[in-house]
Amino acid sequence: MLRPPGPKPHFLVGNLPLAAKDPLATFLSWAREFGDIFYYRAGWLHVYFLNHPDLIESVLVKNYQNFLKDRVVRNSRWFFGEGLLTNEGESWRRQRRLSQPAFHRERVSSYARVMTDYTREMLAHWRDGEVRDIHQEMMQLTLRVVVRCLFGVEADEIGAVSAAMNTIMRNTTGLRMLLPPSARYVPLPSMIEFRRAVRRLDETVYRIIETRRRDERDSGDLLSMLIEARDEDGSRMSAEQLRDEVLTFLLAGHETTALALSWAWHLLGRHPEVEARLEDELGAKLQGRAPAFSDLAALNYTERVLKEVLRLYPPAWSLARTVISDFELGGYTIPAGANVVMSQWIMHHDSRYFRDPERFDPDRWLDPGMQKLPRFAYFPFGGGPRQCIGASFATMEALLILATVAQRFRFDPVPDHELIPIPSFTLRPKRGIRMKLVAREGTGSERLEIPVVAGGD
Ligand code: HEM
């Protein structure tokens, strides 16, 4: 079978780019050398990398029925169960239909106040001149936000959910989620701690679901929308389905957004000219008050900053699929069982679509040429039927947090803190992102009043 060009393999293992010193640079150099489609074998896995928007569209949109989520995602089913991220076929379609209303614009906009209040609460603990790991700060903040938006105020167990999630995140460098299901019984202390946290999380989530189902009223949170959702035949989600969706939203719903924000602070810290323009816009449009959902339409520069951050550091750096039956693509036959990978990292750094692609330049999005960008030259939230259900939630949250924080602080890089993006499940900073907090004049250095988180906006 004719294969696309690719790197020279080691005769036993093939190529293991993820084990390379700099996997992202390795992928980029292969894409530049071999073009729109390249092939390599990693152990027993056959990988076809697609580096052209039309090829990506063919897989994600036009022929999506011929693909399954890849092995890595399938292996994480023991944690996510049949949640939206891991589910397939008719069962996925039904769950997506039932979950969609929880992410409609009106519902999502009602969480704006929670997002800004929690951000202000975080800022109340920050001091001018401190050095903090901004990535950790953003992870804690977005976790609190998603827990609160999922479960509302009434659940006493919010603290327990956050504690269990923290243990789970501490114990997942990405890899653990990717191990085959049997690996979770390995009696390592970290594995035992991880299993315990998953069990505690399950118990708590089931208890919340049980109480809510008896209660039957819409408390304004995502969980009550999921409980209320009925299919055309009147059926609802079972307790297990609810549990799987809730755990999926907890995990998918906080790490990615935290990463977008963390990379944003990193880039802003190194580009004072962009940071100054952001500050100007926030000053002019908000005049010191916390942003509300209704302000977002006017924060055009802030929006371009976020768009550009998601281009340069896409939190979901690649998507992968397994081919169900032999498939013709780009002049080659991709055999059943092979893996197809489409990388936002590669496409977003492609000079055919982005002039001077390494440059952090939010204003590039004003260029009329960018309106004609092919659909899959820029796809931080994926595309086709499986595209991110939380995209508007994440965008709103990231913009509100960016605006709330940037009004009070800017961040200076810490000397000798090298920043290395690691292509794990998501694009994570290897040793966090340590930055020095600089309070803006008249704000931040004094204690802010800690707001009481209220209901909608
Ligand atoms: C900046 C933040 C985010 C990014 C970059 C992001 C990215 C993505 C991408 C690329 C996919 C497609 C995966 C694939 O096709 O294999 C996806 C799917 C998904 N995302 Fe997000 N996401 C973000 C935030 C969120 C949030 C806030 C939630 C929920 C509250 C969420 C929930 C999901 C779910 C459930 C899916 C699976 C959808 C399905 O297959 O039906 N994501 N996300």
Residues whose N, C-alpha, C, O or C-beta is under 5 A from the ligand:
A	BS01	HEM	L84 L85 R96 F249 A252 G253 T256 T257 A260 P315 A316 L319 F379 P380 F381 G382 P385 R386 Q387 C388 I389 G390 F393 A394
